């Protein structure tokens, strides 16, 4: 396989991972909202009959985090090497902190459920990690990604504008509005589909003829 084909196939596979991340995180959020339809999950008791939804969501989260790392790779491969170091550092830092916080909140929630009679401290700790820190880091990641895409011209203007709006919603609204966290996986799905479409067009584009020496 030629180096050119490798460069085309790797972002395509990583773009598919971005779609997997968006779907898995979306399913996890939906399951959590089934268990806690509205309000603050740290204050609203979870119906024992719906503990299964929380447990399934916690099983999904690790895979969502793994696919998110591949999604980050797809974004970096799409933007290319000429990226601003400052924004790129924010991009990588926020992405890694998001995954770490997502894993920590899932582990804390799993421990709380395993205790049988969850304490208020444990529930507040798990919920705060997810709603306050993970979603805020997701907001910074979206804003940094949109900034890079706009600066380098690798994202169309509507997509960059959408990312700015999504980042601000996650940053300002946060967990105050039920289901608002769904905008993050929705944005990731849209971006992944865009990358796949662009890469498919590049792969099908005929090679530029070169003059004989």
C-alpha positions as a Python dict, from the first residue, in 0.01 Angstrom:
ca = {
    (1, 'X'): (0, 0, 0),
    (2, 'X'): (141, 339, -101),
    (3, 'X'): (205, 622, 147),
    (4, 'X'): (-67, 826, -24),
    (5, 'X'): (-321, 550, 32),
    (6, 'X'): (-212, 525, 397),
    (7, 'X'): (-272, 896, 447),
    (8, 'X'): (-620, 860, 300),
    (9, 'X'): (-722, 543, 482),
    (10, 'X'): (-600, 642, 830),
    (11, 'X'): (-818, 957, 859),
    (12, 'X'): (-1108, 762, 708),
    (13, 'X'): (-1081, 491, 975),
    (14, 'X'): (-1038, 755, 1246),
    (15, 'X'): (-1339, 941, 1109),
    (16, 'X'): (-1544, 626, 1150),
    (17, 'X'): (-1418, 614, 1508),
    (18, 'X'): (-1551, 967, 1553),
    (19, 'X'): (-1893, 849, 1443),
    (20, 'X'): (-1870, 557, 1687),
    (21, 'X'): (-1776, 798, 1966),
    (22, 'X'): (-2072, 1025, 1889),
    (23, 'X'): (-2318, 735, 1885),
    (24, 'X'): (-2181, 571, 2201),
    (25, 'X'): (-2172, 894, 2401),
    (26, 'X'): (-2519, 983, 2275),
    (27, 'X'): (-2655, 646, 2384),
    (28, 'X'): (-2488, 683, 2726),
    (29, 'X'): (-2645, 1027, 2774),
    (30, 'X'): (-2988, 901, 2668),
    (31, 'X'): (-2965, 611, 2914),
    (32, 'X'): (-2865, 848, 3193),
    (33, 'X'): (-3159, 1073, 3110),
    (34, 'X'): (-3390, 770, 3118),
    (35, 'X'): (-3279, 711, 3475),
    (36, 'X'): (-3290, 1083, 3562),
    (37, 'X'): (-3535, 1248, 3318),
    (38, 'X'): (-3485, 1605, 3441),
    (39, 'X'): (-3319, 1813, 3703),
    (40, 'X'): (-2989, 1765, 3880),
    (41, 'X'): (-2886, 1398, 3887),
    (42, 'X'): (-2703, 1463, 4213),
    (43, 'X'): (-3028, 1558, 4389),
    (44, 'X'): (-3293, 1345, 4216),
    (45, 'X'): (-3313, 984, 4341),
    (46, 'X'): (-3272, 714, 4079),
    (47, 'X'): (-3554, 466, 4043),
    (48, 'X'): (-3419, 120, 4140),
    (49, 'X'): (-3597, -23, 3836),
    (50, 'X'): (-3384, 203, 3615),
    (51, 'X'): (-3045, 121, 3762),
    (52, 'X'): (-2989, -96, 3456),
    (53, 'X'): (-2983, 216, 3236),
    (54, 'X'): (-2710, 374, 3446),
    (55, 'X'): (-2508, 51, 3452),
    (56, 'X'): (-2527, 10, 3073),
    (57, 'X'): (-2426, 375, 3028),
    (58, 'X'): (-2124, 323, 3252),
    (59, 'X'): (-2022, 19, 3046),
    (60, 'X'): (-2040, 226, 2727),
    (61, 'X'): (-1837, 523, 2853),
    (62, 'X'): (-1489, 359, 2834),
    (63, 'X'): (-1542, 266, 2469),
    (64, 'X'): (-1667, 616, 2393),
    (65, 'X'): (-1348, 757, 2544),
    (66, 'X'): (-1128, 526, 2337),
    (67, 'X'): (-1303, 619, 2016),
    (68, 'X'): (-1275, 988, 2112),
    (69, 'X'): (-896, 959, 2105),
    (70, 'X'): (-920, 829, 1749),
    (71, 'X'): (-1155, 1114, 1670),
    (72, 'X'): (-888, 1358, 1788),
    (73, 'X'): (-646, 1186, 1553),
    (74, 'X'): (-891, 1229, 1265),
    (75, 'X'): (-918, 1601, 1336),
    (76, 'X'): (-539, 1649, 1349),
    (77, 'X'): (-493, 1451, 1028),
    (78, 'X'): (-760, 1662, 860),
    (79, 'X'): (-612, 1996, 966),
    (80, 'X'): (-259, 1895, 869),
    (81, 'X'): (73, 2016, 1009),
    (82, 'X'): (50, 2398, 973),
    (83, 'X'): (-146, 2458, 1293),
    (84, 'X'): (-107, 2728, 1554),
    (85, 'X'): (88, 2586, 1849),
    (86, 'X'): (-112, 2772, 2112),
    (87, 'X'): (-452, 2660, 1984),
    (88, 'X'): (-319, 2309, 1915),
    (89, 'X'): (-200, 2284, 2275),
    (90, 'X'): (-545, 2386, 2400),
    (91, 'X'): (-699, 2136, 2159),
    (92, 'X'): (-487, 1845, 2285),
    (93, 'X'): (-503, 1944, 2651),
    (94, 'X'): (-881, 1985, 2659),
    (95, 'X'): (-930, 1658, 2472),
    (96, 'X'): (-713, 1459, 2710),
    (97, 'X'): (-864, 1620, 3019),
    (98, 'X'): (-1214, 1550, 2883),
    (99, 'X'): (-1138, 1178, 2847),
    (100, 'X'): (-973, 1160, 3189),
    (101, 'X'): (-1265, 1339, 3356),
    (102, 'X'): (-1518, 1126, 3169),
    (103, 'X'): (-1347, 809, 3293),
    (104, 'X'): (-1318, 943, 3648),
    (105, 'X'): (-1687, 1038, 3663),
    (106, 'X'): (-1791, 698, 3530),
    (107, 'X'): (-1571, 521, 3785),
    (108, 'X'): (-1713, 735, 4067),
    (109, 'X'): (-2071, 669, 3954),
    (110, 'X'): (-2001, 298, 3931),
    (111, 'X'): (-1866, 295, 4284),
    (112, 'X'): (-2172, 480, 4411),
    (113, 'X'): (-2409, 229, 4248),
    (114, 'X'): (-2211, -65, 4382),
    (115, 'X'): (-2255, 63, 4737),
    (116, 'X'): (-2628, -7, 4722),
    (117, 'X'): (-2714, 300, 4932),
    (118, 'X'): (-2533, 582, 4753),
    (119, 'X'): (-2418, 872, 4969),
    (120, 'X'): (-2498, 1232, 4880),
    (121, 'X'): (-2126, 1307, 4861),
    (122, 'X'): (-2060, 1026, 4614),
    (123, 'X'): (-2346, 1126, 4388),
    (124, 'X'): (-2247, 1493, 4393),
    (125, 'X'): (-1886, 1403, 4322),
    (126, 'X'): (-1968, 1184, 4021),
    (127, 'X'): (-2220, 1430, 3881),
    (128, 'X'): (-1993, 1732, 3928),
    (129, 'X'): (-1709, 1560, 3746),
    (130, 'X'): (-1931, 1484, 3448),
    (131, 'X'): (-2155, 1790, 3425),
    (132, 'X'): (-1919, 2063, 3541),
    (133, 'X'): (-1572, 1951, 3438),
    (134, 'X'): (-1612, 1701, 3152),
    (135, 'X'): (-1867, 1913, 2967),
    (136, 'X'): (-1663, 2230, 3020),
    (137, 'X'): (-1358, 2057, 2875),
    (138, 'X'): (-1573, 1940, 2586),
    (139, 'X'): (-1669, 2304, 2530),
    (140, 'X'): (-1304, 2412, 2520),
    (141, 'X'): (-1225, 2124, 2282),
    (142, 'X'): (-1505, 2224, 2044),
    (143, 'X'): (-1402, 2590, 2051),
    (144, 'X'): (-1036, 2505, 1989),
    (145, 'X'): (-1126, 2269, 1704),
    (146, 'X'): (-1349, 2530, 1541),
    (147, 'X'): (-1078, 2794, 1578),
    (148, 'X'): (-820, 2571, 1411),
    (149, 'X'): (-1063, 2482, 1134),
    (150, 'X'): (-1143, 2848, 1072),
    (151, 'X'): (-780, 2967, 1085),
    (152, 'X'): (-654, 2701, 845),
    (153, 'X'): (-962, 2707, 624),
    (154, 'X'): (-1017, 2332, 653),
    (155, 'X'): (-1372, 2376, 785),
    (156, 'X'): (-1640, 2560, 590),
    (157, 'X'): (-1764, 2874, 758),
    (158, 'X'): (-2103, 2724, 865),
    (159, 'X'): (-1928, 2428, 1032),
    (160, 'X'): (-1686, 2657, 1217),
    (161, 'X'): (-1976, 2877, 1327),
    (162, 'X'): (-2170, 2572, 1444),
    (163, 'X'): (-1874, 2465, 1656),
    (164, 'X'): (-1853, 2808, 1817),
    (165, 'X'): (-2222, 2796, 1907),
    (166, 'X'): (-2195, 2441, 2044),
    (167, 'X'): (-1890, 2534, 2251),
    (168, 'X'): (-2064, 2835, 2400),
    (169, 'X'): (-2376, 2630, 2481),
    (170, 'X'): (-2170, 2368, 2663),
    (171, 'X'): (-1966, 2635, 2840),
    (172, 'X'): (-2251, 2861, 2952),
    (173, 'X'): (-2558, 2637, 2972),
    (174, 'X'): (-2386, 2320, 3090),
    (175, 'X'): (-2609, 2090, 3290),
    (176, 'X'): (-2861, 2361, 3370),
    (177, 'X'): (-3080, 2255, 3077),
    (178, 'X'): (-3164, 1882, 3050),
    (179, 'X'): (-3041, 1718, 2729),
    (180, 'X'): (-2816, 2014, 2645),
    (181, 'X'): (-2514, 1782, 2670),
    (182, 'X'): (-2639, 1604, 2356),
    (183, 'X'): (-2506, 1889, 2142),
    (184, 'X'): (-2150, 1758, 2189),
    (185, 'X'): (-2197, 1411, 2035),
    (186, 'X'): (-2420, 1570, 1768),
    (187, 'X'): (-2138, 1809, 1677),
    (188, 'X'): (-1884, 1525, 1672),
    (189, 'X'): (-2110, 1326, 1440),
    (190, 'X'): (-2146, 1618, 1198),
    (191, 'X'): (-1770, 1685, 1193),
    (192, 'X'): (-1688, 1315, 1141),
    (193, 'X'): (-1931, 1289, 851),
    (194, 'X'): (-1778, 1601, 696),
    (195, 'X'): (-1424, 1458, 726),
    (196, 'X'): (-1534, 1131, 567),
    (197, 'X'): (-1703, 1316, 280),
    (198, 'X'): (-1395, 1529, 215),
    (199, 'X'): (-1161, 1228, 231),
    (200, 'X'): (-1383, 1027, -2),
    (201, 'X'): (-1377, 1313, -251),
    (202, 'X'): (-998, 1332, -226),
    (203, 'X'): (-963, 957, -277),
    (204, 'X'): (-1182, 963, -590),
    (205, 'X'): (-1011, 1268, -738),
    (206, 'X'): (-797, 1171, -1039),
    (207, 'X'): (-423, 1230, -996),
    (208, 'X'): (-279, 1546, -1145),
    (209, 'X'): (-86, 1462, -1463),
    (210, 'X'): (282, 1544, -1451),
    (211, 'X'): (498, 1644, -1739),
    (212, 'X'): (756, 1389, -1855),
    (213, 'X'): (1115, 1476, -1769),
}
